[in-house]
Amino acid sequence: MKKGLLFAIIACVGVWLLVGVSWLCGKTAQSPLWIAAASLCMFMPLLATIITQKVNRESVLRGIGIRWKFNRWWIVAWLLPVLMAVAMIGVACALPGVHFTLESAIMVDTLEQINSKLPEGATLSPAVFLLIQMSGGLIAGATINALLAFGEEVGWRGYLLRQFAGKKFVFTAVVIGAVWGLWHAPLILMGHNFPSHPVIGVFIMIVACVCLAPVVQFIRIKSGSVVAAAIFHGSFNAFASLGVLFLDHTDELLTAPMGLAGMVVSLMTLGALHLTDRSVLLSTIKE
C-alpha cells in the first residue's frame, strides 16, 4: 500500500499546485486560465502513476488495465450516464419544491440567446435544442471528455486499483472513492461543482465520489479496461448537468449530479449493475 499512498500524495499535491498558481494569479472559476488549470488537473493522476512507477522501477503504464479490446461494456459505459442523468431528474423531482418543467430559466435564457443570433424568422425549438445537446454530449463523452477522464482513470481505476489486489470490491471502491473525492478539494474550494457551498461542498464531493466509485469500478472490471472507465467518466461529465434544463428549481447540494440526487442515482445504478452479475460486488480485486 506504500505505492498507493505515494501515488495519492503526488496526485493531490499536483492539483494543489495547479489550483494554487491559478489562485495566486487572481483567476476565478470562469477565467480561461482557470479552465485550463482545471483541465490539467485531470492529468495529475496519470502523472502520479508515471512518477510512482518510475520511483518503484516498474514498467511505465504497464499492468494497469490499458486495453483496447472492444466489448459490450464499452457501450454500457458510454450510454449508462444518459440513463443516470434522466434518473437524476426523476429523483430531483421527488424532492420538496422541485418540479419538472420544459420552460426552466436556463432553457429559456439559452434559447433566447441562440435565437437572437439566428437569421430573422429562424428559431430553434426546445426539441431541436435538446437533440443537439444529446448528440453533442454523446460525441464529447466518447472523445474529448473521455480523453480528459483517461488522465484520471489511469490513476484511480488503473494504478491505485492494482494496489488493492486481494482486497474486497466494496472496501476498495470506498477507499478509492474517498481519495478521489478528497483529490477534488482544492477545485471545490475554488468554486467548482459547489460555488455557493465551497467548504461543505468538499465533504459532499467525497460522499458523492464514494457512491459513484463502485459503479465506475464495476465497469472497469467487467470491461477489463480502464479505457471503458474513462468513457463512462467522460460521458457522465457530459450528461450530469442535463437536469438543470428540466427543473424549475436547482440546488447544488440536492439536485446537482454530485449532490443528493446524484448519490441516490449512483447507488440505484450500482444495484442495477449488481443484478447483471451478482459475483462482482462480492469479489476480490485481482492483480
C-alpha positions in Angstrom: 0.0 0.0 0.0 3.0 2.3 0.2 2.9 2.7 -3.5 -0.7 3.6 -3.4 0.0 6.2 -0.7 2.8 7.7 -2.7 0.6 7.9 -5.8 -2.2 9.6 -3.8 0.2 12.2 -2.3 1.7 13.1 -5.7 -1.8 13.3 -7.4 -3.1 15.6 -4.7 -0.1 17.8 -4.4 -0.2 18.3 -8.2 -3.7 19.6 -8.0 -3.0 21.9 -5.1 0.0 23.3 -7.1 -2.1 23.9 -10.2 -5.0 25.4 -8.3 -2.7 27.4 -6.1 -1.0 29.0 -9.1 -4.4 29.9 -10.6 -5.5 31.4 -7.3 -2.3 33.5 -6.9 -2.9 34.8 -10.4 -6.3 36.0 -9.1 -8.2 33.9 -11.6 -11.8 32.9 -11.0 -13.6 29.7 -12.0 -14.8 31.4 -15.2 -11.4 32.6 -16.5 -9.6 30.8 -19.3 -6.6 30.2 -17.2 -8.7 28.5 -14.5 -10.5 26.3 -17.1 -7.1 25.3 -18.4 -5.7 24.6 -14.9 -8.8 22.5 -14.1 -8.4 20.5 -17.3 -4.7 19.9 -16.5 -5.7 18.7 -13.0 -7.4 15.7 -14.7 -4.0 14.5 -15.9 -2.4 14.7 -12.4 -3.4 11.0 -11.6 -1.7 10.0 -14.9 1.4 11.9 -14.0 1.4 10.5 -10.4 1.1 7.0 -11.9 4.2 7.5 -14.1 6.2 9.1 -11.3 5.3 6.3 -8.8 6.1 3.6 -11.3 9.4 5.3 -12.1 10.3 5.6 -8.4 9.5 1.9 -7.8 11.3 0.8 -11.0 8.1 -0.5 -12.6 7.3 -0.6 -16.3 5.5 2.7 -17.1 1.8 2.3 -17.7 2.0 -1.5 -17.8 -0.3 -3.8 -15.9 -2.9 -1.2 -15.0 -5.6 -2.2 -17.4 -5.0 -0.1 -20.5 -6.5 -2.5 -23.0 -8.2 -1.6 -26.4 -10.2 -4.8 -26.9 -13.7 -3.6 -27.5 -16.6 -5.4 -25.8 -20.3 -4.6 -24.9 -19.3 -3.0 -21.7 -17.8 -0.1 -23.6 -21.3 0.6 -25.0 -22.7 0.4 -21.4 -20.0 2.8 -20.2 -21.0 5.2 -23.0 -24.8 5.1 -22.7 -25.4 4.4 -19.0 -24.7 8.0 -17.9 -27.6 9.1 -20.2 -30.0 6.9 -18.2 -28.4 8.1 -15.0 -29.0 11.8 -16.0 -32.7 11.0 -16.7 -33.0 9.2 -13.4 -31.4 12.2 -11.6 -34.2 14.4 -12.9 -36.8 11.9 -11.6 -35.1 11.8 -8.1 -34.8 15.6 -8.0 -38.5 16.0 -8.8 -39.2 13.8 -5.7 -37.6 16.5 -3.5 -39.8 19.2 -1.9 -40.3 22.3 -4.1 -38.7 20.8 -7.2 -40.8 20.2 -10.3 -40.2 19.1 -13.9 -40.6 21.8 -16.5 -39.9 22.4 -20.2 -39.5 26.1 -19.5 -36.7 26.4 -17.0 -35.0 29.7 -16.6 -31.7 28.3 -18.1 -33.6 26.7 -21.0 -35.5 29.9 -21.8 -32.4 32.1 -21.5 -30.2 29.8 -23.6 -32.8 29.6 -26.4 -33.3 33.4 -26.4 -29.6 33.9 -26.7 -29.3 31.4 -29.6 -32.4 32.7 -31.4 -31.2 36.3 -31.2 -28.2 35.3 -33.3 -30.2 33.4 -35.9 -31.4 34.9 -39.2 -34.8 36.7 -38.9 -37.6 34.2 -38.9 -35.5 31.3 -37.9 -35.9 29.8 -34.4 -34.5 26.9 -32.5 -37.2 24.8 -30.8 -36.6 23.2 -27.4 -36.9 19.8 -29.0 -34.1 20.5 -31.6 -32.0 22.2 -28.9 -32.3 19.0 -26.7 -31.4 16.8 -29.7 -28.3 18.9 -30.3 -27.4 18.8 -26.6 -27.8 15.0 -26.5 -25.8 14.5 -29.7 -23.0 16.8 -28.6 -22.9 15.0 -25.2 -22.6 11.6 -26.8 -19.8 12.8 -29.1 -17.9 14.6 -26.3 -18.4 11.8 -23.9 -16.6 9.3 -26.1 -13.9 11.8 -27.4 -12.6 14.9 -25.6 -14.3 14.2 -22.3 -13.0 10.6 -22.3 -9.5 11.8 -23.1 -9.5 14.1 -20.1 -11.1 11.4 -17.9 -8.4 9.0 -19.1 -5.9 11.1 -17.2 -7.8 10.4 -14.0 -8.9 6.8 -14.6 -5.4 5.6 -15.3 -4.7 6.6 -11.8 -7.9 5.8 -9.9 -9.2 2.6 -11.6 -5.7 1.7 -13.0 -2.7 2.1 -10.8 -4.5 2.7 -7.5 -6.9 -0.2 -8.1 -4.0 -2.5 -8.7 -2.6 -1.7 -5.2 -5.7 -3.3 -3.7 -5.1 -6.7 -5.1 -6.6 -9.3 -2.8 -8.9 -6.8 -1.1 -12.7 -6.9 -1.3 -14.5 -5.0 -4.1 -16.6 -2.8 -1.8 -13.8 -1.9 0.5 -11.6 -1.0 -2.4 -14.3 1.1 -4.0 -15.0 3.0 -0.8 -11.3 3.8 -0.2 -10.6 4.8 -3.8 -13.8 6.9 -3.8 -12.8 8.7 -0.7 -9.4 9.5 -2.1 -10.9 10.5 -5.4 -13.3 12.9 -3.6 -10.6 14.4 -1.4 -8.5 14.9 -4.5 -11.2 17.4 -5.7 -10.9 19.5 -2.6 -8.8 22.4 -4.0 -11.1 22.6 -7.0 -14.2 22.6 -4.9 -12.8 25.3 -2.6 -12.2 27.5 -5.7 -15.9 27.2 -6.6 -16.0 24.1 -8.8 -19.2 22.0 -8.6 -20.5 23.8 -5.4 -19.8 27.5 -5.9 -22.3 28.6 -3.2 -21.0 26.0 -0.7 -17.3 25.6 -1.3 -16.5 24.3 2.2 -19.3 21.9 2.8 -19.0 21.0 -0.9 -15.7 19.3 -0.1 -17.4 16.8 2.2 -20.4 16.4 -0.2 -18.0 15.6 -3.0 -16.2 12.9 -1.0 -19.5 11.2 -0.2 -20.7 11.5 -3.8 -17.4 10.0 -5.1 -17.7 7.1 -2.6 -21.2 6.5 -4.1 -20.1 6.7 -7.7 -16.8 4.9 -7.4 -18.3 1.4 -7.2 -20.2 2.0 -10.5 -17.0 3.0 -12.3 -15.1 0.2 -10.7 -17.8 -2.3 -11.8 -17.5 -1.2 -15.4 -13.7 -1.2 -15.2 -13.7 -4.8 -14.0 -16.4 -6.1 -16.4 -14.9 -4.4 -19.4 -11.4 -5.4 -18.4 -10.1 -2.0 -19.4 -9.5 1.4 -17.8 -10.4 2.9 -21.2 -14.1 1.9 -20.7 -13.9 3.5 -17.3 -12.7 6.7 -18.9 -15.5 6.6 -21.4 -18.0 6.3 -18.6 -16.4 9.1 -16.7 -16.3 11.3 -19.8 -19.9 10.6 -20.7 -21.0 11.1 -17.1 -19.4 14.6 -17.1 -21.1 15.3 -20.4 -24.6 14.5 -19.2 -24.5 15.0 -15.5 -25.9 18.5 -15.6 -28.8 17.7 -18.1 -31.2 18.1 -15.2 -30.8 21.8 -14.9 -32.7 22.2 -18.2 -35.8 20.5 -16.9 -36.1 21.5 -13.3 -37.8 24.7 -12.0 -35.5 24.8 -9.0 -32.0 23.6 -8.6 -29.8 23.3 -5.5 -26.1 22.4 -5.6 -26.4 20.2 -2.6 -29.7 18.5 -3.5 -30.4 18.3 -7.2 -26.8 18.6 -8.6 -25.2 15.5 -10.2 -22.8 15.2 -7.2 -25.5 16.3 -4.8 -28.1 14.2 -3.1 -29.9 13.2 -6.3 -26.7 12.1 -7.9 -25.8 10.0 -4.8 -29.2 8.2 -4.9 -28.9 7.5 -8.6 -25.3 6.2 -8.2 -26.5 3.7 -5.6 -29.5 2.8 -7.7 -27.2 2.2 -10.7 -24.9 0.0 -8.6 -27.9 -2.0 -7.6 -29.0 -2.5 -11.2 -25.4 -3.5 -12.2 -25.3 -6.0 -9.4 -28.3 -7.7 -10.9 -26.4 -8.3 -14.1 -23.6 -10.1 -12.2 -24.0 -10.8 -8.5 -20.4 -12.0 -8.2 -18.6 -8.7 -8.8 -19.5 -6.9 -5.6 -18.5 -10.0 -3.6 -15.3 -10.5 -5.5 -11.7 -9.6 -4.6 -9.5 -7.3 -6.7 -7.2 -9.3 -8.9 -3.5 -8.4 -9.6 
